[in-house]
Amino acid sequence: MTRLPGSYPLALLIALFALVPVGVLVSLASDTAQLFDAHNLKVLGNTLALMGLTVLGSVLIGVPLALLTAYVYLPWRRLWLILFAAPLAMPSYIGAFTLYAAFGPGGEINNLTGLPTPAFYGLPGAALVMTLYTYPFVLLTTRASLLSLDASLVNAARTLGMSLGMSLWRVVLPRVFNGIAAGALLAALYTLSDFGTPAIMRLDTFTRVIYVEYNAFGLSQAAMLSLQLLVIVGLVLFLESRVKATRERPGRRLMLWPSRWQVNALLAAALPVSLLSIVLPLAIFGLWLVREGTAGFQFSYAWNSTYASFLAAVVAVVLAVPVAHAAISGKAGRIMERVTYFGFGVPGIVMGTALVYVGLKLPFLYQTLGLLVLAYVLRFLPLAVGSVRSSAESLDPSLVKAARLLGASPKEAFTRITLPLTLRGMIAGAALVFLEAMRELPATLLLGPTGFETLATYLWRVYEAGYFGRAAVPGLLLVLMSGLGLALMLTGERRGEFDVTEDSNR
């Protein structure tokens, strides 16, 4: 009889636990008599319109920037890549907040310069913000596909008389379609789950309406809306699972050497994106900091964020270890691992709604730090699982077998061999969970203990109260934390090894 891996029971328990929020939502929604009404239809239309415009904008910005950073020789190439990818690590609600405060009559730009500026709100404003903070998904996935292509294909097309632009259009882009699609679907998922941007831009999407229903004590209706949103999220996740990575033979990478004026023109065309997504938020927060200092801000908010996120990171890594080892051990373990990934696809507002009900049924948990940490863990556990699994897969199994042959027990082999050699992956996973939990807004708003303000919730409170200047310190701290997250993400990017030159005058 085949013996089951020791990690399976714990992994199965964790996987079942990850499904609790969905079970709670189904139970809550059963109390709602009406499944769908005219208002839901409007909300659905707004959500789909926002998702469609965001995906379109992300592709229109992300693909050209991917070509620019992958194939064009630029001075300080690494710096430009970091600058263009930076919005990915910043919470979009920070961008929405600063864009809302900067533009429009009476906005900061209007006050400083006296020039009239357009107001950004509603569907156009939300789509602009979401595009600015999701195009890096397309940029990074497309760039990875471009770097894997063999430049000889382009050179062959050029020798057959095709222009450079036409060869990129007809030879390169069809071969990186899967990379573009993968990034676009990630942008769609982010848009569906985001709460802060639609709320600040006053656009009724599912996430905003769920929050309104929750505050109006319509928990059953909020659950029904959450399930409807989950259906759309599930469809996008299914499409994402069908997108396969492009397999290309390794070869020499294409490298273009444009003239100086061409480089300047390309960067000038790309810079407005970075100015709006990165420079504007920093400038607005800097202006508010100079004008109002740290008025109203208490550093206990930063401590609360750090403390709750640290607990979530530790718990997530502890739970990730058996799940990751079960995934490596066999097919059943991989299914358990996929189940835990479901929590990452559940928007924060949906997770918060489900766990509020759990808290109401278990009063000792309601509005406690433990319930908030549980929400963080359920949402961000896949980040820790992926990191731990990657490091565990690279471990040579013969080391553990040798330890067992020398008389070590399974526990001793794990603590003396496996644990030290996978510690780096655990720390990386914990760091990712910590950074994501620091920025999480909707679940913290719903589940945070009374009086327990974090950086994200304090930022939200000052927005609701209209004291925008008080957002400077928490905003800058969140941007700093986001920068650390970006550094972690870019650390593992693979660099190409070969370059070929292309005459820019052709």
Summary of the structure (lengths in Angstrom):
residues: 506
radius of gyration: 24.3
end to end distance: 68.9
largest distance: 80.4
contacts: 1743
relative contact order: 0.14
helix: 76%
strand: 2%
